Amino acid sequence: KINSYIQEEKAKYDLRGKKTISTKFFGLLDEIPAGKSESRVETAIKRAKRIHYSWNNEAPSGCESCTTVYELVEVILNERDENF
């Protein structure tokens, strides 16, 4: 199923931990899709925060479908923005 979404961008996931992803593929994450007001990354961060906060900031390990990876992504994006 993943491959059906990403093959157009010449990316592939082989289910054995190997993957080949083009630079263009990562560019898609920064793009703002037609009819939307924010990038896919911004949408994902907001969704992750909403899920995390819905658990009243409990430890993510005890929450269904919850991580705090969004915090790491925000730090990385801030570093990137400061360096460009």
Summary of the structure (lengths in Angstrom):
residues: 84
radius of gyration: 15.3
end to end distance: 35.2
largest distance: 39.9
contacts: 166
relative contact order: 0.09
helix: 58%
strand: 5%
